[in-house]
């Protein structure tokens, strides 16, 4: 089928908008490629330092004829999703030696768990950890010893930060290596129910802890379809993972074999071989459009509306919120994975997973097939699934039918005709709402505003019984420059209880929500943010607000609103404690949320 006209038009718009910056980027990358294999420019002293710890690989490295892989790892014990990476470098070195190459850990990058920091001061460092990861990966790659790179990361800010770094070193072929989701535990909807019961005092902390531990119970990615698993989908549909690699559980034979196969493929696509695939050529406008289509078709995390523009800018590509909204309008919602449904990512994968979804979207003309990937030319390669035969990974045609239509449906018979995200705009500014998990009858809210500057005050007001009518909860001074744009996911149980009591309630904020959020209508990333004098700083308690996800309206319905002065807030408490003093320069230089909220791009 020919390409959908909207997808074609949005892609052309991005190409035209990005032409000056993309052309300059490609010129820089082409110059770096022309300079030849990087190790040729190192002195003998440089190389001796680089190879001193490499044992039996020293001679092969010194000869300079075998390709050398640089591993950038986000391993630590704080993230269950990253725990499997502890052993991956050994597998990668083994695979490299088997095929005549070498591999070194070029460096590590920090990785923080938003689950640990949710609702805590540390969450105010979360968004800026993305830029920190990009910087740290840049330090690792600056050793300039590598013919290709392997990036190991899964979770929220880690993958976007690594992609920013990979694009910056776009002349180097790069393969992203997933670790896979943990096996299924306590169903996510049951865990959510216990959280709501705890919020209302129906159960104690012991029952809450029991439910949380039963849900998050082992190594691997959390099984709900939040930012981490949305990242994995993106890396596959954008051609940076091996086909079908994203959702294979850690600790399995296939997972280990795929890791070795990723290393071998990285060795095959260096400039020393005949299939040179620098990542800057893979990360083009079509790849980013494909990523946005995947985001919409799966009902993925709103955090990627923040991260994708930053990732694209690193490759000279300029994305706008309108691009997301237009693509969402024509992309069917094919998947129902928590918080959009009851299934988890393991169930999604078993139902046919990304291979089936990509095949369906290609057949409907909703994806660009003519793209470069690490696996080869053409996105149809990603309709295949990996199999382990005689200890070797082979790629075979995946299922052409959904194996569970309660979880995954054909594009022609989707759960919804349009995707999961909606742009809202009006006299408050521009924001975005994830509507895929919001019941249709809850997508339009008109009510009086209750204005807060701290999410803890919302919970206090709830505990005091102050919410008794339809309400739009406004939580402002939560933007990138105000306090690092923390996620406000801990408000979800509170607001969900109000919904269950029959009230219409919505959240409007210049902050973020988690990829696990969804059932409560929340217009987030409102820009301009309050600290920059955005209209959200003019809202007063009792103002009538309209939040309409059907028509895209985000308005204060009061005469004279535009003429009001913007309020200011004392944010001095945001500047200190739990490392926040170290990130002042990030807050001061952060861009708008609509542009990715980066302080380095």
C-alpha positions as CSV (number, residue, x, y, z in Angstrom):
1,X,0.0,0.0,0.0
2,X,1.2,3.6,-0.7
3,X,2.2,5.8,2.1
4,X,-0.6,7.4,4.1
5,X,-1.0,11.0,2.9
6,X,-0.8,12.5,6.4
7,X,2.4,10.5,7.3
8,X,3.9,11.7,3.9
9,X,2.9,15.3,4.6
10,X,4.2,15.3,8.2
11,X,7.5,13.8,7.0
12,X,7.9,16.3,4.3
13,X,7.2,19.1,6.7
14,X,9.8,17.8,9.1
15,X,12.4,17.5,6.3
16,X,11.7,21.1,5.1
17,X,11.8,22.5,8.7
18,X,15.0,20.7,9.5
19,X,16.9,21.3,6.2
20,X,19.5,23.8,7.5
21,X,20.3,21.9,10.7
22,X,20.1,18.5,9.2
23,X,22.4,19.4,6.3
24,X,24.9,20.9,8.7
25,X,24.7,17.8,10.8
26,X,25.3,15.4,7.9
27,X,28.2,17.6,6.6
28,X,29.9,17.2,10.0
29,X,29.3,13.4,10.1
30,X,30.5,12.9,6.5
31,X,33.7,14.8,7.4
32,X,34.3,12.6,10.4
33,X,33.7,9.5,8.2
34,X,36.2,10.8,5.6
35,X,38.8,11.1,8.3
36,X,39.0,7.3,8.3
37,X,39.1,4.7,11.1
38,X,39.6,6.6,14.3
39,X,42.5,4.6,15.8
40,X,44.7,5.5,12.9
41,X,45.0,9.0,14.4
42,X,46.1,7.9,17.9
43,X,49.7,8.0,18.8
44,X,51.5,4.9,20.1
45,X,51.4,6.3,23.6
46,X,47.6,7.0,23.2
47,X,47.0,3.4,22.1
48,X,49.2,1.9,24.8
49,X,47.2,3.5,27.5
50,X,43.9,2.4,25.8
51,X,45.0,-1.2,25.5
52,X,46.9,-1.7,28.8
53,X,44.1,-3.5,30.6
54,X,43.1,-5.7,27.6
55,X,45.2,-8.8,28.3
56,X,45.2,-11.3,25.5
57,X,43.5,-8.7,23.2
58,X,46.4,-6.3,23.3
59,X,48.2,-7.6,20.3
60,X,45.1,-7.6,18.1
61,X,44.2,-4.1,19.2
62,X,47.8,-2.8,18.6
63,X,47.8,-4.2,15.0
64,X,44.7,-2.0,14.3
65,X,43.3,-4.2,11.6
66,X,40.5,-5.9,13.6
67,X,37.4,-3.8,14.5
68,X,37.1,-2.7,18.1
69,X,33.7,-2.2,19.8
70,X,33.1,0.4,22.5
71,X,30.6,-0.6,25.1
72,X,28.7,2.2,26.9
73,X,26.8,0.7,29.8
74,X,24.2,2.0,32.2
75,X,24.5,-1.0,34.5
76,X,23.8,-0.6,38.2
77,X,21.9,-2.5,40.9
78,X,19.3,0.3,41.5
79,X,17.3,-0.5,38.3
80,X,16.0,-4.0,38.0
81,X,15.9,-3.4,34.2
82,X,19.6,-2.8,34.2
83,X,20.8,-5.5,36.5
84,X,21.2,-8.0,33.6
85,X,23.8,-5.7,32.0
86,X,26.3,-6.7,34.7
87,X,27.3,-9.8,32.7
88,X,26.7,-8.4,29.1
89,X,30.3,-7.1,28.6
90,X,31.7,-10.6,29.0
91,X,29.2,-12.0,26.4
92,X,30.1,-9.2,24.0
93,X,33.9,-9.7,24.4
94,X,33.4,-13.4,23.8
95,X,31.3,-12.7,20.7
96,X,33.8,-10.2,19.4
97,X,36.7,-12.6,19.8
98,X,34.8,-15.4,18.0
99,X,34.5,-13.2,14.9
100,X,38.0,-11.7,15.0
101,X,37.2,-8.4,16.8
102,X,37.7,-6.9,20.2
103,X,35.4,-5.1,22.6
104,X,36.1,-2.7,25.5
105,X,33.8,-1.0,28.1
106,X,34.3,2.5,27.0
107,X,32.6,3.9,30.0
108,X,29.5,3.9,32.2
109,X,26.7,6.3,32.5
110,X,24.5,7.1,35.5
111,X,21.0,5.6,35.6
112,X,18.3,6.6,38.1
113,X,15.1,4.7,38.8
114,X,12.0,6.9,38.7
115,X,10.2,4.3,40.7
116,X,12.6,4.8,43.6
117,X,12.5,8.6,43.4
118,X,8.8,9.0,42.6
119,X,7.3,11.8,44.8
120,X,10.8,12.4,46.4
121,X,13.2,15.3,46.0
122,X,15.5,13.1,43.8
123,X,12.8,13.2,41.1
124,X,13.8,16.8,40.4
125,X,17.1,15.4,39.0
126,X,15.4,12.9,36.8
127,X,14.8,14.8,33.6
128,X,18.3,16.4,33.7
129,X,19.8,13.0,34.2
130,X,19.1,12.5,30.5
131,X,21.5,15.3,29.5
132,X,24.0,14.0,32.1
133,X,23.8,10.6,30.5
134,X,24.4,12.1,27.1
135,X,27.4,14.0,28.4
136,X,28.8,10.9,30.2
137,X,28.4,8.8,27.1
138,X,30.2,11.5,25.1
139,X,33.1,11.2,27.5
140,X,33.2,7.5,27.0
141,X,33.2,7.8,23.2
142,X,35.7,10.6,23.2
143,X,38.5,8.0,23.7
144,X,38.1,7.7,19.9
145,X,39.2,4.1,19.8
146,X,36.1,2.5,18.5
147,X,34.9,1.3,15.1
148,X,31.3,0.7,16.4
149,X,29.5,1.3,19.7
150,X,27.1,-0.9,21.7
151,X,24.8,1.1,24.0
152,X,23.3,-0.7,26.9
153,X,20.3,1.0,28.5
154,X,16.5,0.5,29.0
155,X,14.8,3.0,31.3
156,X,13.3,6.3,31.2
157,X,16.0,8.9,30.6
158,X,18.7,6.5,29.8
159,X,17.8,5.5,26.3
160,X,17.1,9.1,25.2
161,X,20.4,10.2,26.7
162,X,22.2,7.4,24.9
163,X,20.5,8.2,21.6
164,X,21.6,11.9,22.0
165,X,25.1,10.7,22.4
166,X,25.0,8.2,19.6
167,X,23.6,10.9,17.3
168,X,26.4,13.2,18.3
169,X,28.9,10.5,17.3
170,X,26.8,9.8,14.3
171,X,29.7,8.8,12.1
172,X,30.1,5.7,14.3
173,X,27.8,2.6,13.7
174,X,25.8,2.0,16.9
175,X,23.7,-0.9,18.1
176,X,21.4,-0.6,21.1
177,X,21.3,-3.7,23.3
178,X,18.1,-4.4,25.3
179,X,17.9,-6.5,28.5
180,X,14.3,-7.5,28.4
181,X,11.3,-7.3,30.8
182,X,11.0,-9.1,34.1
183,X,8.6,-12.0,34.2
184,X,4.9,-11.2,35.0
185,X,4.1,-10.8,38.7
186,X,1.1,-9.3,40.5
187,X,-1.1,-7.8,37.7
188,X,-0.7,-4.1,37.4
189,X,-4.4,-3.3,37.8
190,X,-4.4,-5.2,41.2
191,X,-1.4,-3.2,42.3
192,X,-3.1,0.0,41.3
193,X,-6.2,-1.0,43.3
194,X,-4.1,-1.5,46.4
195,X,-2.5,1.9,45.9
196,X,-6.0,3.6,45.8
197,X,-7.1,1.6,48.9
198,X,-4.0,2.9,50.7
199,X,-4.7,6.5,49.6
200,X,-8.2,6.2,51.3
201,X,-6.9,4.4,54.4
202,X,-8.7,1.1,53.6
203,X,-5.4,-0.8,53.9
204,X,-2.2,-0.3,55.8
205,X,1.4,0.1,54.6
206,X,2.0,-3.6,55.1
207,X,-0.5,-4.5,52.4
208,X,0.8,-1.8,50.1
209,X,4.4,-3.1,50.5
210,X,3.2,-6.6,49.9
211,X,1.5,-5.6,46.6
212,X,4.4,-3.5,45.4
213,X,7.0,-6.3,46.1
214,X,4.8,-8.8,44.3
215,X,4.6,-6.6,41.3
216,X,8.3,-5.5,41.1
217,X,9.8,-8.9,42.0
218,X,12.9,-9.6,39.9
219,X,15.4,-8.5,37.3
220,X,14.2,-7.0,34.1
221,X,12.1,-4.0,33.1
222,X,8.9,-3.3,35.0
223,X,6.1,-5.0,33.0
224,X,3.7,-2.1,32.5
225,X,3.9,-0.1,29.3
226,X,5.6,2.9,30.7
227,X,8.5,4.9,29.5
228,X,11.1,2.1,29.7
229,X,9.2,-0.3,27.5
230,X,8.1,2.5,25.2
231,X,11.9,3.2,24.8
232,X,12.4,-0.4,23.8
233,X,9.6,-0.2,21.2
234,X,11.2,2.9,19.8
235,X,14.6,1.4,19.5
236,X,13.2,-1.5,17.5
237,X,10.8,0.4,15.2
238,X,13.6,3.0,14.5
239,X,16.0,0.2,13.6
240,X,18.5,0.4,16.4
241,X,17.7,-3.0,18.0
242,X,17.9,-6.3,16.3
243,X,14.5,-7.4,15.1
244,X,12.3,-8.9,17.8
245,X,14.9,-8.3,20.5
246,X,13.1,-5.8,22.8
247,X,10.9,-8.1,24.9
248,X,12.8,-11.3,25.4
249,X,13.1,-12.0,29.2
250,X,16.5,-11.7,30.8
251,X,18.3,-14.9,32.0
252,X,17.0,-16.9,29.0
253,X,19.2,-18.6,26.5
254,X,17.7,-16.5,23.7
255,X,18.5,-13.3,25.6
256,X,22.1,-14.2,25.9
257,X,22.3,-15.3,22.3
258,X,20.8,-12.1,21.1
259,X,23.3,-10.1,23.0
260,X,26.2,-11.9,21.3
261,X,24.4,-11.5,17.9
262,X,24.2,-7.8,18.5
263,X,27.9,-7.6,19.1
264,X,28.6,-9.6,15.9
265,X,26.3,-7.4,13.9
266,X,28.0,-4.3,15.2
267,X,31.3,-5.7,14.0
268,X,29.8,-6.3,10.5
269,X,28.7,-2.7,10.0
270,X,31.9,-0.8,10.7
271,X,33.8,1.1,8.1
272,X,36.3,-1.7,8.0
273,X,33.7,-4.0,6.3
274,X,31.4,-3.9,3.3
275,X,28.2,-2.9,5.1
276,X,29.0,0.4,6.7
277,X,26.0,1.8,8.6
278,X,26.8,4.9,10.7
279,X,24.0,5.7,13.1
280,X,23.6,9.3,11.8
281,X,22.3,7.9,8.6
282,X,19.8,5.5,10.4
283,X,18.5,8.4,12.6
284,X,16.8,10.3,9.8
285,X,13.5,12.0,9.5
286,X,11.7,8.8,8.4
287,X,13.0,6.9,11.4
288,X,11.7,9.5,13.8
289,X,8.3,9.6,12.1
290,X,8.2,5.8,12.4
291,X,9.0,6.2,16.1
292,X,6.1,8.5,16.6
293,X,3.8,6.2,14.7
294,X,4.9,3.3,17.0
295,X,4.3,5.6,20.0
296,X,0.7,6.2,18.9
297,X,-0.1,2.7,17.8
298,X,0.9,1.3,21.2
299,X,-0.4,4.1,23.5
300,X,3.1,4.7,24.7
301,X,4.4,7.1,27.4
302,X,4.0,10.8,27.2
303,X,7.6,11.2,28.3
304,X,8.6,10.4,24.8
305,X,6.8,13.6,23.6
306,X,9.5,15.3,25.7
307,X,12.4,13.0,24.7
308,X,11.9,12.5,21.0
309,X,12.3,16.2,20.1
310,X,15.6,16.3,22.1
311,X,16.8,13.0,20.5
312,X,16.0,14.4,17.0
313,X,17.7,17.7,17.6
314,X,20.9,15.8,18.3
315,X,20.6,14.5,14.7
316,X,19.8,18.0,13.3
317,X,16.0,17.2,13.0
318,X,13.4,19.5,14.4
319,X,10.1,18.0,15.7
320,X,7.0,20.0,16.8
321,X,4.1,19.0,19.0
322,X,1.8,19.4,15.9
323,X,3.7,16.5,14.3
324,X,2.8,14.2,17.2
325,X,-0.8,15.4,17.1
326,X,-1.3,14.9,13.3
327,X,0.3,11.5,13.3
328,X,-1.9,10.5,16.3
329,X,-5.0,11.4,14.3
330,X,-4.3,8.8,11.6
331,X,-2.6,6.1,13.6
332,X,-4.9,3.4,15.1
333,X,-4.4,2.3,18.7
334,X,-3.6,-1.4,18.2
335,X,-2.5,-2.4,21.7
336,X,-4.0,-2.6,25.1
337,X,-1.2,-2.9,27.6
338,X,-1.4,-1.5,31.2
339,X,-2.1,1.4,31.9
340,X,-4.2,1.3,28.7
341,X,-5.4,-2.3,29.4
342,X,-5.0,-5.2,31.8
343,X,-2.2,-7.0,29.9
344,X,1.6,-6.5,30.4
345,X,4.4,-6.4,27.9
346,X,5.0,-10.1,28.2
347,X,1.4,-10.7,27.2
348,X,1.8,-8.2,24.3
349,X,4.9,-10.0,23.1
350,X,3.2,-13.4,23.2
351,X,0.2,-12.0,21.3
352,X,2.5,-11.2,18.3
353,X,4.4,-8.2,19.7
354,X,6.2,-5.6,17.7
355,X,6.8,-7.8,14.6
356,X,3.1,-8.3,14.1
357,X,2.4,-4.6,14.8
358,X,5.0,-3.4,12.4
359,X,3.8,-5.7,9.6
360,X,0.2,-4.4,10.1
361,X,1.3,-0.7,10.1
362,X,3.4,-1.3,6.9
363,X,0.5,-2.9,5.2
364,X,-1.7,0.1,6.0
365,X,0.9,2.6,4.7
366,X,1.5,4.1,8.1
367,X,5.2,3.4,8.3
368,X,8.2,4.2,6.1
369,X,9.5,0.9,4.8
370,X,12.4,2.5,2.9
371,X,14.7,3.1,5.9
372,X,18.2,2.0,6.9
373,X,18.5,-0.1,10.1
374,X,21.2,-1.9,11.8
375,X,19.8,-5.2,10.4
376,X,19.8,-4.0,6.8
377,X,17.7,-1.9,4.4
378,X,14.0,-1.9,4.9
379,X,11.7,-2.0,7.9
380,X,10.1,-5.2,6.7
381,X,13.1,-6.9,8.3
382,X,11.4,-6.1,11.6
383,X,8.4,-8.3,11.0
384,X,10.7,-11.2,11.7
385,X,11.2,-12.8,15.1
386,X,14.4,-14.4,16.5
387,X,14.6,-18.1,17.1
388,X,17.5,-20.1,18.7
389,X,18.5,-23.1,16.7
390,X,21.6,-25.1,17.4
391,X,22.9,-22.3,19.6
392,X,22.6,-19.7,16.8
393,X,20.0,-16.9,16.4
394,X,18.0,-17.1,13.2
395,X,15.3,-14.7,12.1
396,X,12.0,-16.2,10.8
397,X,8.8,-14.7,9.6
398,X,6.6,-13.7,12.6
399,X,2.9,-14.3,13.0
400,X,0.5,-12.6,10.5
401,X,-2.4,-12.7,12.9
402,X,-2.9,-11.5,16.4
403,X,-2.7,-14.4,18.9
404,X,-4.9,-12.5,21.4
405,X,-7.2,-9.8,20.0
406,X,-7.9,-8.5,23.5
407,X,-4.3,-7.3,23.7
408,X,-3.3,-6.7,20.1
409,X,-5.5,-6.0,17.1
410,X,-5.1,-5.5,13.4
411,X,-4.7,-1.9,12.2
412,X,-7.9,-2.2,10.3
413,X,-9.9,-3.3,13.4
414,X,-8.1,-1.4,16.2
415,X,-9.2,-0.5,19.7
416,X,-9.5,3.1,18.6
417,X,-9.2,4.7,15.2
418,X,-6.6,7.3,16.4
419,X,-3.6,7.0,18.6
420,X,-2.9,7.6,22.2
421,X,-1.9,11.3,22.5
422,X,-3.7,14.6,21.9
423,X,-2.3,18.2,21.8
424,X,-4.3,20.7,23.8
425,X,-3.9,24.4,23.4
426,X,-5.7,27.6,24.3
427,X,-5.2,30.7,26.5
428,X,-3.3,28.6,29.1
429,X,-0.7,27.5,26.5
430,X,0.2,24.3,24.8
431,X,0.2,20.8,26.4
432,X,-0.3,17.2,25.7
433,X,-2.7,14.5,27.1
434,X,-2.4,10.7,26.9
435,X,-6.0,9.8,26.1
436,X,-5.5,6.1,25.2
437,X,-6.2,5.1,28.9
438,X,-8.8,7.8,29.6
439,X,-12.4,6.7,29.3
440,X,-14.3,8.7,26.6
441,X,-16.7,10.1,29.1
442,X,-13.8,11.6,31.1
443,X,-12.1,13.4,28.3
444,X,-14.0,16.6,28.7
445,X,-13.8,18.4,32.1
446,X,-15.2,21.8,33.0
447,X,-14.8,22.8,36.6
448,X,-13.3,25.3,39.0
449,X,-9.6,25.5,39.4
450,X,-7.7,24.5,42.5
451,X,-4.2,25.9,42.2
452,X,-1.1,24.3,43.9
453,X,2.6,24.9,43.7
454,X,3.6,21.5,45.4
455,X,2.1,18.1,44.8
456,X,2.2,17.4,48.5
457,X,-0.4,20.1,49.0
458,X,-2.8,18.4,46.6
459,X,-2.6,15.2,48.8
460,X,-3.2,17.3,52.0
461,X,-6.2,19.0,50.4
462,X,-7.6,15.5,49.5
463,X,-7.0,14.2,53.0
464,X,-8.8,17.2,54.4
465,X,-11.9,16.5,52.2
466,X,-11.6,19.7,50.2
467,X,-12.5,18.2,46.8
468,X,-16.3,18.0,46.6
469,X,-17.1,19.1,43.1
470,X,-15.9,18.8,39.6
471,X,-12.3,20.2,39.7
472,X,-9.4,21.0,37.5
473,X,-6.3,20.6,39.7
474,X,-3.6,23.0,38.5
475,X,0.0,22.1,39.7
476,X,2.4,24.8,38.4
477,X,6.0,25.8,38.9
478,X,6.8,22.2,38.0
479,X,8.5,23.0,34.7
480,X,12.1,22.3,33.6
481,X,13.4,25.7,34.8
482,X,11.4,25.8,38.0
483,X,12.4,22.5,39.6
484,X,13.6,20.1,36.9
485,X,10.1,19.0,35.8
486,X,9.5,16.1,38.2
487,X,6.9,13.4,37.4
488,X,3.7,13.9,39.4
489,X,2.6,10.2,39.1
490,X,2.1,9.9,42.9
491,X,-1.0,12.1,42.4
492,X,-2.7,9.4,40.3
493,X,-4.1,7.3,43.1
494,X,-5.5,10.5,44.8
495,X,-7.2,11.8,41.6
496,X,-8.4,8.4,40.6
497,X,-10.3,8.1,43.9
498,X,-12.0,11.4,43.2
499,X,-13.0,10.0,39.8
500,X,-14.4,6.8,41.4
501,X,-16.5,9.0,43.7
502,X,-18.2,10.4,40.6
503,X,-16.4,13.7,40.2
504,X,-15.1,14.9,37.0
505,X,-11.5,15.8,37.6
506,X,-8.5,16.8,35.5
507,X,-4.9,17.8,36.1
508,X,-3.2,20.7,34.3
509,X,0.5,21.1,34.9
510,X,3.8,22.4,33.4
511,X,5.3,19.2,35.0
512,X,5.3,15.6,33.8
513,X,3.4,12.4,34.5
514,X,4.9,8.9,34.5
515,X,4.6,6.5,31.6
516,X,2.5,4.5,34.1
517,X,0.0,7.3,34.4
518,X,-3.1,7.5,32.2
519,X,-6.6,6.9,33.7
520,X,-6.9,10.5,34.9
521,X,-7.1,13.2,32.2
522,X,-3.9,15.1,32.6
523,X,-2.8,17.9,30.4
524,X,1.0,18.0,31.0
525,X,4.1,19.7,29.7
526,X,2.1,23.0,29.5
527,X,4.3,25.5,27.9
528,X,5.4,28.3,28.4
529,X,6.0,27.2,32.0
530,X,5.0,29.2,35.0
531,X,8.5,30.4,35.9
532,X,8.8,31.9,32.4
533,X,5.6,33.9,32.9
534,X,3.4,31.5,31.0
535,X,-0.4,32.0,31.3
536,X,-0.6,29.0,33.7
537,X,0.9,31.4,36.2
538,X,-2.2,33.6,35.9
539,X,-4.8,31.0,37.0
540,X,-6.6,31.6,40.3
541,X,-8.5,29.4,42.6
542,X,-12.1,29.3,41.5
543,X,-11.5,30.1,37.8
544,X,-13.6,28.1,35.4
545,X,-11.4,25.9,33.2
546,X,-12.2,23.8,30.2
547,X,-10.0,20.8,29.4
548,X,-11.3,19.1,26.3
549,X,-9.3,16.3,24.9
550,X,-11.9,15.8,22.1
551,X,-11.5,19.2,20.6
552,X,-8.0,20.0,21.9
553,X,-9.2,23.0,24.1
554,X,-7.2,24.2,27.1
555,X,-8.8,27.4,28.3
556,X,-9.6,29.6,31.3
557,X,-13.2,30.8,30.8
558,X,-12.9,34.1,32.7
559,X,-13.1,37.6,31.2
560,X,-9.9,39.5,31.5
561,X,-7.7,36.5,32.0
562,X,-5.1,37.5,29.4
563,X,-4.6,40.9,31.1
564,X,-3.8,39.4,34.5
565,X,-0.3,39.6,35.9
566,X,1.5,36.3,36.2
567,X,2.2,35.3,39.9
568,X,5.7,34.5,41.1
569,X,6.7,31.8,43.6
570,X,9.5,31.4,46.0
571,X,11.4,28.4,44.6
572,X,14.5,28.7,46.8
573,X,13.7,25.3,48.4
574,X,14.2,23.6,45.0
575,X,17.8,24.6,44.8
576,X,19.3,22.5,47.6
577,X,19.3,19.0,49.0
578,X,19.7,15.5,47.5
579,X,22.1,16.9,44.8
580,X,19.8,19.6,43.5
581,X,22.5,22.2,44.0
582,X,24.6,20.5,41.4
583,X,22.0,20.8,38.8
584,X,21.3,24.6,39.0
585,X,23.1,25.2,35.7
586,X,20.7,22.7,34.0
587,X,17.6,24.4,35.4
588,X,18.9,27.8,34.3
589,X,19.6,26.7,30.7
590,X,16.6,24.3,30.1
591,X,14.7,24.8,27.0
592,X,10.9,24.7,26.5
593,X,9.1,21.4,27.1
594,X,7.8,21.6,23.5
595,X,11.4,21.5,22.3
596,X,12.6,18.7,24.5
597,X,13.5,20.7,27.7
598,X,17.2,20.1,27.1
599,X,20.0,22.3,28.5
600,X,22.7,21.0,26.1
601,X,21.0,21.1,22.7
